[in-house]
């Protein structure tokens, strides 16, 4: 059993990520905390995100951007990212077991987990292009 030390600051950071419809960056988490009346240092926010990630309460998403994003959904799912605006949505599907097996055979890796990021253009950006 993992021991948790959820300070007031960590709980506030966790609540922001947990209640976000999107996948916020650390800067976005910070901005939302300020909007809620918190006055936390950037270091506190970054350290809290690292702590929550290490304790597997949230996951860090490195989606090819300069800034990591954070997700509180810990069940298996994938992501799709708009290549125009950077919007990230969840894809509620599992990686097919055959893919995992094939990758393991090709690479010799023992695969623990998989995370697939699809890329494309979201409906909103496509509609802007048409107009």
Rosetta silent file (secondary structure, phi, psi, omega in degrees, C-alpha in Angstrom):
SEQUENCE: XXXXXXXXXXXXXXXXXXXXXXXXXXXXXXXXXXXXXXXXXXXXXXXXXXXXXXXXXXXXXXXXXXXXXXXXXXXXXXXXXXXXXXXXXXXXXXXXXXXXXXXXXXXXXXXXXXXXXXXXXXXXXXXXXXX
SCORE:     score description
SCORE:     0.000 S_00000001
   1 L     0.000  131.267 -178.420    0.000    0.000    0.000 S_00000001
   2 L   -83.807  139.701  178.278    1.403    3.376   -0.972 S_00000001
   3 L   -89.511  128.600 -179.986    1.619    6.082    1.644 S_00000001
   4 L  -109.138  138.668  174.153    0.210    9.415    0.531 S_00000001
   5 L  -122.632   79.218 -178.071    1.132   12.786    1.923 S_00000001
   6 L   -88.146   93.755  175.085   -1.440   15.039    0.286 S_00000001
   7 L   -67.401  170.659  178.022   -0.667   18.484    1.606 S_00000001
   8 H   -57.985  -40.946 -179.218   -3.168   21.267    0.995 S_00000001
   9 H   -66.183  -45.933  179.536   -1.095   22.387   -1.996 S_00000001
  10 H   -63.220  -40.237  178.643   -0.875   18.898   -3.506 S_00000001
  11 H   -62.874  -40.421  178.900   -4.601   18.378   -3.001 S_00000001
  12 H   -63.551  -44.457  178.238   -5.323   21.678   -4.766 S_00000001
  13 H   -63.159  -45.855  179.060   -3.105   20.705   -7.723 S_00000001
  14 H   -58.965  -44.027 -179.491   -4.689   17.235   -7.832 S_00000001
  15 H   -62.297  -39.639  178.408   -8.189   18.730   -7.796 S_00000001
  16 H   -62.408  -48.313 -179.116   -7.366   21.013  -10.726 S_00000001
  17 H   -64.937  -43.958 -176.090   -6.058   18.121  -12.841 S_00000001
  18 H   -63.803  -34.338 -177.147   -8.860   15.787  -11.736 S_00000001
  19 L   -97.113    7.243 -179.594  -11.617   18.260  -12.620 S_00000001
  20 L   -83.326  134.851  174.858  -10.104   19.413  -15.923 S_00000001
  21 L   -77.842  -26.421  179.904  -11.910   18.518  -19.133 S_00000001
  22 L  -100.050 -163.504  178.980   -8.658   19.051  -21.015 S_00000001
  23 L  -121.529   88.350 -170.034   -5.139   17.908  -20.202 S_00000001
  24 L   -70.511  150.193  170.183   -3.545   20.964  -18.600 S_00000001
  25 E   -81.758  171.168  177.327    0.112   21.911  -18.658 S_00000001
  26 H   -59.784  -40.371  179.317    1.817   22.972  -15.425 S_00000001
  27 H   -63.960  -39.018  178.104    1.352   26.623  -16.433 S_00000001
  28 H   -67.858  -38.087  175.285   -2.366   26.032  -17.007 S_00000001
  29 H   -60.432  -45.716  179.873   -2.644   24.318  -13.611 S_00000001
  30 H   -58.815  -47.104 -179.935   -0.926   27.334  -12.062 S_00000001
  31 H   -60.919  -40.330 -179.774   -3.313   29.775  -13.787 S_00000001
  32 H   -68.977  -34.861  176.189   -6.357   27.814  -12.615 S_00000001
  33 H   -65.313  -41.792  177.789   -5.046   27.770   -9.055 S_00000001
  34 H   -61.100  -43.425  178.501   -4.601   31.562   -9.171 S_00000001
  35 H   -60.439  -28.671  179.949   -8.198   31.886  -10.455 S_00000001
  36 L   -87.972    0.247  176.449   -9.300   29.841   -7.424 S_00000001
  37 L    95.458    6.103  177.406   -7.471   32.183   -5.061 S_00000001
  38 L   -82.451  150.130  177.585   -4.358   30.103   -4.382 S_00000001
  39 L  -127.600   77.583 -177.657   -0.957   31.774   -4.243 S_00000001
  40 L  -106.513  148.223  174.766    1.508   28.952   -4.900 S_00000001
  41 L   -74.019  151.737  177.294    5.036   29.179   -6.268 S_00000001
  42 H   -55.868  -40.848  179.620    5.724   27.554   -9.630 S_00000001
  43 H   -58.817  -38.317  178.469    8.149   25.193   -7.888 S_00000001
  44 H   -64.785  -41.855  179.290    5.388   24.010   -5.576 S_00000001
  45 H   -65.018  -48.257  179.712    3.109   23.287   -8.538 S_00000001
  46 H   -61.739  -44.616  179.248    5.843   21.425  -10.449 S_00000001
  47 H   -64.680  -36.840  177.978    6.880   19.450   -7.368 S_00000001
  48 H   -66.851  -41.829  177.441    3.250   18.598   -6.628 S_00000001
  49 H   -62.218  -41.479  177.994    2.703   17.376  -10.192 S_00000001
  50 H   -63.384  -45.403  179.562    5.842   15.212   -9.916 S_00000001
  51 H   -59.896  -48.377 -178.751    4.689   13.825   -6.553 S_00000001
  52 H   -64.029  -35.159  176.257    1.195   13.027   -7.876 S_00000001
  53 H   -68.139  -46.747  179.480    2.723   11.369  -10.946 S_00000001
  54 H   -60.560  -33.867  179.993    5.149    9.314   -8.839 S_00000001
  55 L   -86.465    3.427  177.195    2.256    8.175   -6.620 S_00000001
  56 L    60.650   34.490  173.362    0.291    7.222   -9.772 S_00000001
  57 L   -90.226  -27.167  174.664   -2.610    9.540   -9.005 S_00000001
  58 L  -137.231  167.493  174.522   -2.117   11.325  -12.329 S_00000001
  59 E  -122.696  145.806  177.036   -0.100   10.617  -15.439 S_00000001
  60 E   -90.910  129.376  178.775    2.295   12.867  -17.284 S_00000001
  61 E  -107.799  120.952  174.807    1.684   13.039  -21.015 S_00000001
  62 L  -107.950  101.144 -170.451    4.606   13.869  -23.258 S_00000001
  63 L  -107.584   27.336  178.934    2.897   14.442  -26.568 S_00000001
  64 L    85.528    3.545  176.516    5.715   15.906  -28.613 S_00000001
  65 L   -92.674  173.442  177.344    5.125   19.394  -27.267 S_00000001
  66 L   -75.528  -31.951 -178.270    7.614   21.370  -25.226 S_00000001
  67 L  -106.050  137.604  174.437    5.412   21.224  -22.107 S_00000001
  68 L   -69.581  154.295  173.444    4.082   18.066  -20.507 S_00000001
  69 E  -116.447  162.856 -175.311    0.348   17.726  -19.974 S_00000001
  70 E  -127.976  143.016 -174.074   -1.345   15.978  -17.070 S_00000001
  71 E  -135.930  130.086  178.993   -4.235   13.517  -16.963 S_00000001
  72 L   -92.836   -6.256  176.417   -6.091   12.167  -13.930 S_00000001
  73 L   -79.089  117.565 -176.407   -7.711    9.297  -15.842 S_00000001
  74 L  -103.400   -4.139  175.793   -5.653    6.269  -14.947 S_00000001
  75 L   -74.643  162.981 -176.577   -7.683    3.652  -16.829 S_00000001
  76 L   -69.322  124.091  174.288   -6.337    2.478  -20.166 S_00000001
  77 L  -161.680  166.218 -177.746   -7.061    4.940  -22.927 S_00000001
  78 E  -114.855 -177.464 -179.515   -5.238    6.694  -25.722 S_00000001
  79 E  -135.663  153.549  172.946   -5.056   10.298  -26.902 S_00000001
  80 E  -129.037  136.564 -174.437   -5.519   12.239  -30.109 S_00000001
  81 E  -123.725  131.317  176.926   -3.909   15.633  -30.619 S_00000001
  82 E   -73.470  127.558 -177.844   -4.871   18.339  -33.085 S_00000001
  83 L   -80.574   -3.870  178.278   -1.821   19.273  -35.119 S_00000001
  84 L   -99.027  -56.086 -174.348   -3.189   22.786  -35.674 S_00000001
  85 L  -102.740  -11.792  178.557   -4.364   24.050  -32.264 S_00000001
  86 L    85.995    3.088  178.618   -2.786   21.463  -29.925 S_00000001
  87 L   -59.372  140.729  179.527   -6.098   20.326  -28.414 S_00000001
  88 E  -120.027  128.008  176.159   -5.867   16.882  -26.789 S_00000001
  89 E  -121.410  159.491  178.762   -8.825   14.501  -26.545 S_00000001
  90 E   -91.067  144.162  175.306   -9.173   11.051  -25.065 S_00000001
  91 E  -118.015  114.094 -173.463   -9.746    7.961  -27.189 S_00000001
  92 L   -87.832   71.398  177.787  -11.447    5.266  -25.154 S_00000001
  93 L  -143.593  154.645  177.314   -9.907    2.225  -26.763 S_00000001
  94 L   -95.281  153.351  173.692   -7.283   -0.312  -25.821 S_00000001
  95 L   -70.701  127.779 -179.253   -4.183   -1.058  -27.842 S_00000001
  96 L   -57.729  135.131 -179.657   -4.890   -4.360  -29.628 S_00000001
  97 H   -55.133  -32.036  179.792   -2.986   -7.253  -27.992 S_00000001
  98 H   -63.593  -36.419  176.787   -1.674   -8.260  -31.427 S_00000001
  99 H   -62.283  -45.662 -179.039    0.121   -4.901  -31.714 S_00000001
 100 H   -60.368  -44.892 -179.073    1.756   -5.448  -28.336 S_00000001
 101 H   -63.208  -45.183 -178.577    2.851   -8.946  -29.323 S_00000001
 102 H   -63.644  -43.107  178.977    4.226   -7.787  -32.672 S_00000001
 103 H   -63.665  -41.901  178.573    6.174   -4.914  -31.107 S_00000001
 104 H   -61.624  -42.943  179.672    7.601   -7.270  -28.470 S_00000001
 105 H   -65.966  -41.066 -178.248    8.689   -9.739  -31.160 S_00000001
 106 H   -69.707  -34.455 -171.909   10.257   -7.019  -33.328 S_00000001
 107 H  -105.826  -20.161 -175.176   12.125   -5.294  -30.517 S_00000001
 108 L    80.224    4.460  178.331   12.775   -7.971  -27.914 S_00000001
 109 L   -77.064  148.425  165.960   11.201   -5.737  -25.262 S_00000001
 110 L   -93.615  108.756 -172.193    8.982   -7.052  -22.495 S_00000001
 111 L   -84.744  125.400  178.018    6.160   -4.540  -22.840 S_00000001
 112 L   -90.482  -37.364 -177.646    4.549   -3.315  -19.618 S_00000001
 113 L  -160.400  166.927  177.605    2.135   -0.822  -21.127 S_00000001
 114 L  -137.427  147.060  174.596    1.386    1.126  -24.278 S_00000001
 115 L  -139.654  115.289 -178.556    0.221    4.652  -24.955 S_00000001
 116 L  -103.782  134.000  175.651   -0.705    5.605  -28.496 S_00000001
 117 E  -115.886  116.827  176.676   -1.080    9.231  -29.548 S_00000001
 118 E   -87.895  149.008  177.430   -3.012    9.815  -32.736 S_00000001
 119 E  -121.134  147.198  179.793   -2.469   13.010  -34.684 S_00000001
 120 E  -178.817 -161.762  179.138   -4.911   14.857  -36.886 S_00000001
 121 L  -121.367  123.763 -177.485   -6.975   18.011  -37.247 S_00000001
 122 L   -68.037  163.609 -177.953   -9.929   18.556  -34.903 S_00000001
 123 H   -59.761  -39.899 -179.216  -13.394   19.414  -36.215 S_00000001
 124 H   -62.126  -44.933  179.483  -13.129   23.031  -35.039 S_00000001
 125 H   -69.420  -36.826  176.729   -9.883   23.635  -36.952 S_00000001
 126 H   -62.331  -42.058  179.706  -11.224   21.832  -40.037 S_00000001
 127 H   -65.176  -35.362  177.868  -14.304   24.074  -39.978 S_00000001
 128 H   -66.179  -35.286 -179.758  -12.102   27.190  -39.738 S_00000001
 129 H   -68.146  -34.916 -176.633  -10.162   26.054  -42.821 S_00000001
 130 H   -70.701  -34.947 -175.771  -13.360   25.628  -44.860 S_00000001
 131 L   -76.737    0.000    0.000  -14.652   29.150  -44.133 S_00000001
